[in-house]
Amino acid sequence: MHDDADTPGRHSAEAETRMGILALAVKNRSEAAEAVNRLISEYGELVIGRIGVPYRQKSLSVIAMIVEGTTDALGAFSGKLGMLPAVKSKMVLFDSTVPGQ
């Protein structure tokens, strides 16, 4: 039997979820875009919103995502993105005192 908690982006009803911001800096967009977009799609149920901005002066693409999920799922998502060549990822998680949590 397959548990939803094992599926990227899914979590069981009992698992505590956290909200946060996942920021990416992508150095070589032409080489990294396909892999980055594939992972964002794979973990799409964690993503509430996303914005991407080219930072031409630094030859970077910056992506910011508002995310919500279990700490395990969010860590896996951020970690897989950060392991891609030319991609740096940083996650900021809000504590449980965020309104609505």
VMD Tcl script that draws the C-alpha trace (Angstrom):
set ca {
  {0.00 0.00 0.00}
  {1.29 3.47 -0.94}
  {1.05 6.19 1.73}
  {0.45 9.81 0.64}
  {3.25 10.87 3.00}
  {5.71 9.05 0.71}
  {4.63 11.03 -2.35}
  {6.53 14.27 -3.04}
  {4.35 17.18 -2.03}
  {1.82 15.08 -0.15}
  {1.50 14.67 3.58}
  {-0.66 12.65 5.90}
  {-3.46 14.36 7.82}
  {-1.56 13.91 11.13}
  {1.71 15.46 9.96}
  {2.41 19.03 11.04}
  {2.87 21.38 8.13}
  {4.94 24.54 8.02}
  {4.83 27.47 5.67}
  {7.91 29.17 4.32}
  {9.80 30.69 1.45}
  {12.15 28.74 -0.80}
  {14.58 30.92 -2.74}
  {16.69 29.75 -5.68}
  {19.58 31.39 -7.49}
  {20.20 29.75 -10.86}
  {23.53 30.64 -12.48}
  {23.18 28.98 -15.88}
  {19.50 29.12 -16.78}
  {19.86 27.43 -20.17}
  {21.43 24.33 -18.62}
  {19.49 24.18 -15.35}
  {15.95 25.24 -16.35}
  {14.69 21.80 -17.38}
  {15.83 20.08 -14.18}
  {14.61 22.94 -11.96}
  {11.18 22.99 -13.59}
  {10.91 19.19 -13.40}
  {11.51 19.25 -9.63}
  {9.12 22.17 -9.11}
  {6.46 20.19 -10.98}
  {7.25 17.01 -9.02}
  {6.81 18.87 -5.72}
  {4.07 21.15 -7.09}
  {1.60 20.37 -4.31}
  {3.94 22.13 -1.89}
  {4.05 25.34 -3.93}
  {1.48 28.01 -3.08}
  {2.97 30.68 -5.35}
  {6.06 31.36 -7.40}
  {7.84 34.32 -8.95}
  {10.90 34.26 -11.17}
  {13.04 37.28 -11.99}
  {16.05 37.48 -14.30}
  {18.92 39.36 -12.66}
  {20.78 40.19 -15.84}
  {23.53 42.26 -14.20}
  {24.64 39.15 -12.29}
  {23.71 36.60 -15.00}
  {21.34 34.93 -12.53}
  {17.74 33.85 -12.48}
  {16.13 34.22 -9.07}
  {13.05 32.20 -8.15}
  {11.08 32.68 -4.93}
  {8.34 30.26 -3.92}
  {5.88 30.35 -1.06}
  {5.64 26.75 0.11}
  {3.78 24.67 2.68}
  {4.35 21.07 3.71}
  {5.98 18.84 6.26}
  {9.54 19.68 7.18}
  {10.63 16.38 5.62}
  {8.93 17.13 2.29}
  {10.17 20.73 2.21}
  {13.70 19.63 3.10}
  {13.70 17.01 0.35}
  {12.45 19.58 -2.17}
  {15.03 22.20 -1.21}
  {17.81 19.64 -0.98}
  {17.16 18.16 -4.43}
  {17.07 21.63 -5.97}
  {20.29 22.61 -4.19}
  {22.10 19.53 -5.50}
  {21.58 20.62 -9.10}
  {24.66 22.13 -10.76}
  {24.60 25.96 -10.80}
  {21.64 26.13 -8.37}
  {21.73 27.44 -4.80}
  {18.67 27.04 -2.59}
  {17.74 28.56 0.75}
  {14.64 27.81 2.81}
  {13.08 29.99 5.48}
  {10.35 28.29 7.53}
  {7.93 30.20 9.71}
  {7.23 28.85 13.16}
  {3.81 27.59 14.17}
  {2.75 31.05 15.41}
  {2.04 32.16 11.84}
  {-1.64 33.19 11.67}
  {-3.74 30.43 10.20}
  {-1.35 27.65 11.17}
}
mol new
graphics top color blue
foreach p $ca { graphics top sphere $p radius 0.5 }
foreach p [lrange $ca 0 end-1] q [lrange $ca 1 end] { graphics top cylinder $p $q radius 0.2 }
display resetview
